[in-house]
Amino acid sequence: MNNDRTELMIVILFIVVGLVAWSLHLMQEAVEHQEFSLMLAGTLVAAAAAAMMTVYFLMSHYVGYLNQMPCT
C-alpha cells in the first residue's frame, strides 16, 4: 500500500512540475508580448498546481487517519 502511495506521489509531482513549467512559460510570454491574458492564464495554472498538491496532502492525511481507525 505504501508503494502505491509513493508511485502516485511521483506521478503527481511530475504533473505539478509540468504545470509550473507551463505557468512560467506563459508568464514569460506575457511579459514579452505585454499580454495581460497570458499573465492571468499563467497565474491560474500555478494556482491549479498548488491546489493539486494541497488536495493530495489533505486526502493522504485523511486516508491515513481512516486506516488507523478500528473497524467495528
Rosetta blueprint (number, residue, H / E / L):
1 M L
2 N H
3 N H
4 D H
5 R H
6 T H
7 E H
8 L H
9 M H
10 I H
11 V H
12 I H
13 L H
14 F H
15 I H
16 V H
17 V H
18 G H
19 L H
20 V H
21 A H
22 W H
23 S H
24 L H
25 H H
26 L H
27 M H
28 Q H
29 E H
30 A H
31 V H
32 E H
33 H H
34 Q L
35 E L
36 F H
37 S H
38 L H
39 M H
40 L H
41 A H
42 G H
43 T H
44 L H
45 V H
46 A H
47 A H
48 A H
49 A H
50 A H
51 A H
52 M H
53 M H
54 T H
55 V H
56 Y H
57 F H
58 L H
59 M H
60 S H
61 H H
62 Y H
63 V H
64 G H
65 Y H
66 L H
67 N H
68 Q H
69 M L
70 P L
71 C L
72 T L
